[in-house]
Amino acid sequence: MIIVTGASRGLGRSVAERLIESGEEVLGISRDTKSLPFEAVAGDVADHNTLKSIAQKLRKEKRVLEGVVNAAGIASMNLAVTTPPSMTQKLIQTNLVGTIHCCQVFAPLMIRRKKGSIINFSTIAVALGLKGESIYAASKAGVEGFSRAFAREMADFNIRVNCVAPGPIRTDLLKGVSEEQIETIVSQQVLPKVFEPGDVSDLCQFLLGPSSASLSGQVLHVGGA
């Protein structure tokens, strides 16, 4: 079984659906699970106790966890000096603390088997230092730093930890961004184009599978940085 957070929409849902199509058992975690056509439980990744309860239930049911995709996250494009403190807190709690919580809670389910793969989501905004995304990038830079160190901590248990850092992807999240802003970001990528959710899903599927057994502690940029 593979856990996918943020599974109700966007990249999380795309990843979950791709894994199911390939025959994987998926458990989605999302604040909204009403419309999901696959197994899912309601939960906020920033709530450690809720995640702990989910892990305890999986342990009792003797479910075998093979991987975790931490796709839950929020974005905000705004200058740092005009970002409300509440949004700063929300970005850090969801993107960074939420990712850490999921790794802390679910990694032990794989440690016992000494096998597994964890994918944490970052953003190309970290590598490019994009104007108007400083706090968002800070939350994701924390994810990258955590993932590199956590990969070393998990290496003895044969658990790999990598980051996927997409550029602009055609999801609902992109609808609130102007074409001019999108062009500015895309022009700085190695591959100057807007990618599809399937491109990210394919990469996640690769990182979860045996073909990527030699990769850990890496940040892979969709679009190139």
C-alpha positions as CSV (number, residue, x, y, z in Angstrom):
1,M,0.0,0.0,0.0
2,I,1.1,3.6,-0.7
3,I,-0.1,6.6,1.2
4,V,-0.7,9.8,-0.8
5,T,-1.4,13.0,1.1
6,G,-3.3,15.9,-0.5
7,A,-5.1,13.2,-2.6
8,S,-8.3,15.1,-3.2
9,R,-7.0,17.3,-6.0
10,G,-4.1,18.6,-8.0
11,L,-0.9,16.6,-8.1
12,G,-1.8,14.4,-5.1
13,R,-4.9,13.1,-6.9
14,S,-3.0,12.7,-10.1
15,V,-0.3,10.6,-8.4
16,A,-2.9,8.5,-6.6
17,E,-4.9,7.8,-9.7
18,R,-1.8,6.9,-11.7
19,L,-0.7,4.4,-9.0
20,I,-4.1,2.8,-8.9
21,E,-4.1,2.4,-12.7
22,S,-0.8,0.6,-12.4
23,G,-2.3,-1.9,-9.9
24,E,-1.1,-0.3,-6.6
25,E,-3.2,-0.1,-3.5
26,V,-3.5,3.5,-2.4
27,L,-4.7,5.2,0.8
28,G,-5.4,8.9,0.3
29,I,-5.2,11.4,3.1
30,S,-7.0,14.7,2.6
31,R,-9.1,17.2,4.5
32,D,-11.9,16.5,1.9
33,T,-12.5,12.9,1.0
34,K,-16.2,13.0,-0.2
35,S,-15.6,12.9,-4.0
36,L,-12.6,10.5,-4.0
37,P,-13.1,7.2,-6.0
38,F,-10.5,5.4,-4.0
39,E,-9.8,4.5,-0.3
40,A,-9.2,7.7,1.7
41,V,-9.3,9.0,5.2
42,A,-9.9,12.6,6.3
43,G,-7.0,14.3,8.0
44,D,-4.9,17.4,8.1
45,V,-1.2,16.8,7.8
46,A,-0.5,19.6,10.2
47,D,-2.4,17.6,12.9
48,H,0.1,15.1,14.3
49,N,-2.5,13.3,16.5
50,T,-4.7,12.6,13.5
51,L,-1.8,11.1,11.5
52,K,-0.8,9.0,14.5
53,S,-4.3,7.6,14.8
54,I,-4.2,6.6,11.1
55,A,-0.9,4.9,11.6
56,Q,-2.1,3.0,14.6
57,K,-5.1,1.8,12.7
58,L,-2.9,0.6,9.8
59,R,-0.7,-1.2,12.3
60,K,-3.7,-3.0,13.9
61,E,-5.0,-4.0,10.5
62,K,-1.5,-5.3,9.6
63,R,-1.5,-3.2,6.4
64,V,1.8,-3.4,4.6
65,L,3.1,0.1,3.8
66,E,5.5,0.3,0.8
67,G,5.7,4.1,0.2
68,V,4.5,7.6,1.1
69,V,3.9,10.5,-1.2
70,N,3.7,13.8,0.7
71,A,1.9,15.9,-1.9
72,A,-0.3,17.9,0.5
73,G,0.7,21.6,0.4
74,I,-0.5,25.1,-0.2
75,A,1.0,28.0,-2.2
76,S,0.9,31.7,-1.9
77,M,2.4,34.3,-4.3
78,N,3.0,37.5,-2.4
79,L,5.9,39.7,-1.3
80,A,7.3,38.7,2.1
81,V,6.6,42.2,3.6
82,T,2.9,42.1,2.5
83,T,2.2,38.5,3.6
84,P,-0.1,38.3,6.6
85,P,1.4,36.4,9.6
86,S,-1.5,34.0,9.5
87,M,-0.5,32.9,5.9
88,T,3.1,32.6,6.9
89,Q,2.2,30.3,9.7
90,K,-0.2,28.3,7.5
91,L,2.5,27.8,4.8
92,I,5.1,26.6,7.3
93,Q,2.6,24.4,9.2
94,T,1.2,22.7,6.1
95,N,4.2,22.4,3.8
96,L,7.1,21.9,6.2
97,V,5.7,20.7,9.5
98,G,3.0,18.6,7.8
99,T,5.7,16.8,5.7
100,I,7.8,16.2,8.8
101,H,4.8,14.8,10.7
102,C,4.0,12.3,8.0
103,C,7.6,11.1,7.8
104,Q,7.7,10.7,11.6
105,V,4.5,8.8,11.8
106,F,4.5,6.6,8.8
107,A,8.2,5.8,8.4
108,P,8.2,3.4,11.4
109,L,5.6,1.2,9.5
110,M,8.3,0.7,6.8
111,I,11.3,0.5,9.2
112,R,10.0,-2.8,10.5
113,R,10.1,-4.3,7.0
114,K,13.4,-2.5,6.1
115,K,12.0,-1.4,2.8
116,G,10.2,1.6,1.4
117,S,10.3,4.9,-0.5
118,I,9.2,8.3,0.6
119,I,8.6,11.2,-1.8
120,N,8.3,14.8,-0.4
121,F,7.2,17.6,-2.6
122,S,9.2,20.8,-3.0
123,T,9.1,23.4,-5.7
124,I,11.3,24.9,-8.4
125,A,10.8,28.2,-6.6
126,V,13.5,27.1,-4.1
127,A,16.2,26.7,-6.8
128,L,15.2,29.7,-8.8
129,G,14.6,32.1,-5.9
130,L,11.4,33.4,-7.4
131,K,10.2,36.9,-6.6
132,G,6.9,36.9,-4.8
133,E,7.3,33.3,-3.5
134,S,9.9,33.9,-0.7
135,I,7.8,32.5,2.2
136,Y,6.4,29.6,0.1
137,A,10.0,28.8,-1.1
138,A,11.2,29.0,2.5
139,S,8.7,26.4,3.6
140,K,9.8,24.1,0.8
141,A,13.5,24.7,1.3
142,G,12.9,23.4,4.7
143,V,11.4,20.3,3.2
144,E,14.5,19.8,1.0
145,G,16.9,20.2,3.9
146,F,14.8,17.8,6.1
147,S,14.6,15.3,3.2
148,R,18.3,15.1,2.7
149,A,19.1,14.5,6.3
150,F,16.1,12.1,6.8
151,A,17.4,10.1,3.8
152,R,20.6,9.5,5.7
153,E,18.7,8.5,8.8
154,M,16.6,6.0,6.9
155,A,19.4,4.6,4.8
156,D,20.2,1.9,7.4
157,F,16.6,0.7,7.0
158,N,16.7,0.5,3.2
159,I,14.1,3.3,3.0
160,R,14.8,5.9,0.3
161,V,13.8,9.6,0.7
162,N,13.6,11.9,-2.3
163,C,12.1,15.3,-3.3
164,V,10.1,16.1,-6.4
165,A,10.2,19.9,-7.2
166,P,7.9,20.8,-10.0
167,G,7.7,24.0,-12.0
168,P,4.3,25.2,-13.2
169,I,2.0,22.3,-13.7
170,R,-1.4,22.4,-15.4
171,T,-3.6,22.0,-12.3
172,D,-6.3,24.2,-10.6
173,L,-3.5,25.9,-8.6
174,L,-2.3,27.5,-11.8
175,K,-5.6,29.1,-12.6
176,G,-4.9,31.9,-10.2
177,V,-1.6,32.8,-11.7
178,S,-1.3,35.2,-14.6
179,E,0.1,34.2,-18.0
180,E,2.9,36.7,-17.5
181,Q,3.9,35.2,-14.2
182,I,3.9,31.7,-15.6
183,E,6.0,32.8,-18.6
184,T,8.5,34.4,-16.2
185,I,8.9,31.2,-14.3
186,V,9.0,28.9,-17.3
187,S,11.6,31.0,-19.1
188,Q,14.1,30.3,-16.2
189,Q,13.6,26.5,-16.4
190,V,16.0,24.3,-18.3
191,L,13.0,23.0,-20.3
192,P,10.9,26.1,-20.8
193,K,7.4,24.7,-20.8
194,V,4.4,24.1,-18.6
195,F,4.2,20.4,-17.7
196,E,1.2,18.2,-17.2
197,P,0.2,16.4,-13.9
198,G,1.0,13.1,-15.6
199,D,4.7,14.1,-15.9
200,V,4.9,14.4,-12.2
201,S,2.9,11.2,-11.6
202,D,5.3,9.3,-13.9
203,L,8.3,10.6,-11.9
204,C,6.7,9.6,-8.6
205,Q,5.9,6.1,-9.9
206,F,9.5,5.7,-10.9
207,L,10.8,6.9,-7.5
208,L,8.5,4.5,-5.7
209,G,9.6,1.5,-7.8
210,P,12.7,-0.7,-7.9
211,S,14.2,1.0,-10.9
212,S,15.1,4.0,-8.7
213,A,16.8,1.8,-6.0
214,S,20.0,3.8,-6.3
215,L,18.4,7.2,-5.7
216,S,18.0,8.8,-2.2
217,G,18.5,12.2,-0.8
218,Q,17.9,13.8,-4.2
219,V,15.8,16.8,-5.4
220,L,14.4,16.2,-8.9
221,H,13.2,19.3,-10.7
222,V,10.4,18.8,-13.1
223,G,11.4,21.3,-15.9
224,G,15.0,21.6,-14.7
225,A,16.5,24.3,-12.6
